Amino acid sequence: MNVIISVNPKAGRRSSFLRAEELLGRLNAKGFQTELLTNLDEVASKANQLFLENRLRALVGVGGDGTAATLVNLTEKGTPITLLSAGTANLISKHFRLGNTPAKLADIIENGKLITLDAGKVTLKNADENKNERLFLVMMSCGFDADIVNGVHSRREERFHAGHKKGAHISYLSYIKPILNSILKYRYDNIKVEQLIGGDYVTVDEKSKWAFIFNLNRYGWGLPLAPFAKGDDGKLDHVLFRGGSVFCGAIYTAFAQCFSLHRFIPTAKLGQAIKYRISAESNVNIPFQLDGDPAGFLPAEVEIIKDRFTLLVDNNLKRIN
């Protein structure tokens, strides 16, 4: 009967706190023991303890896909997580129909069911061969759009430290200037993608300009770039494009929006694997992002982690993919 609600104080939206407080009140009225916390270390510690004691009904993240991924990275495997959507894209909330109101989520927490999903894991190695690992839930992308994400979050940090009245909150409008900057400055360097087949790595493509790895078939506003991706099939889906320009990106987007026809374009490659190696040309920094958050620069290893993410959803949800 315990519920932890996690709110990011950097988000800067008073409405997020008000909705979290409304959710807390509704859950208390239903007899749950509820805490609203803003410190991630405290959130992780209490959620893990309650889960291991079999007393946690749900850990609620107030935010979007990056919030969900952060909570999964900080908690034990099997920890039940759900979302009160307050991000920009909210792909997980939309995909699993979690709704965006405290009333709907309170009902899900009271009467919902748990489903188990896969997660992707990215591993980076530094100069000392130490590993830095991070899980993602929806997707990883390398190249142009990751450069945009870096720009958006750089401005977000600047706004937060400057004491902007909306803090670090971002919206779709926050992407306009970073998109223009990336259009003017981004170089479409080659990305090499290899997949593990039978114990050996085989090159999928070494001249891709855009590289995406999906766990769920959601991207951006819901663009079906990976139409065959499923969150519980034990595989990741890759989508690679060779066209190195904004114009090519627009073509890929238009074809993808139209019944996923991009998969028939000769310069596109789609497929599945359980593990990848992704690298850039020598002395080239190509950024990548995970679930809408900056995550570093190539090279990286990517693999599927089966049944890593437990999500609390509506009991009436029929399909999870």
C-alpha positions, 0 to 999 in steps of 0.5 A: 500500500506504499506509493512514492511520487518523484518530482524533479524540482528542476522541471520548473513547472508549478503545475507539475507539483500541483498535479503531483499533490492532487495525485497524492491526495487522491491516493491517500483517500484510497488508503495508500501511504504516499510520499512526495519526494524531490531528491533522487537519492532518497527516492531510490533508497526508499523505493528499493527498500519498500520493494525488497520488503514487498510493500511498494505498490508503485514508484510514480515518476512525474515527467516523461521518458527521461524520468522513467529511464532515470528511475529504472536506472536507480532501482532494483529489477522488478520495481513497479514504476508508472508515470504522471506525464509531464515531459515533452514527448511522453512516449511511454505514457502515450504508448501504454495509455497511462493518461495524463490526469491524477484521477486516471493514474490514481485509478491505475495505481489502485486497480492496474496490472504489472507488465514486464518489458525489456530495456536497452543497455548502453556501455561506454568505455573510458581511457582507463577501460572503466565501464559506464553503463546506462539503461534506456527504455524507448530508443537511442539515436546517434547523429543529427537529432542527438546534436539537437538534444545536446543543444536543448539540454545545454540551454535548459541548464543555462536557464536553470542556473540563471534562475529562469522563472520556468526553471529547466522546463522544456517544450517543443518550442525549446527545440526551435533554436537548437534545430536551426543551429544543428541545421547550420553546423552539424556535419554528417560524419559516417557512423559504423554499426555492427551487430552480433550474429552467432558470436561474431560482430558483422557490419550492418553499415559503415556509412550511415549518417543517422543511426537509431536503436529502438526498444519500443516503436515510438519516436518524436511525436509518435513517428513509426520509424521502427514498425516491428519493434516490440518491448518484450521480444528480447530484441532491439531494432535498428534503423539506419539512413545514409542520406546526409542532409536535412532534406534527406531527413525530411524525406525519411520522415515523410515516408515513415509517416506514410505507412512506414514506407521509409523501409523501402528506400534504398538508403535505409536499413532496418533490422533486429539484433540482441547486441550492437557496436556503434562507432564513429570515424577516427577523431570525430565526435558523434553524439548520441541520446537516450530517451530524449536525454544527452548520453555522450559520444560514440563509440558505444556497445548496445544490448538488450536486457530481457524483462528489466522494466516493470510498468504499472498500467491500466488493467484493461490494456489489451496489447503492450506493443 
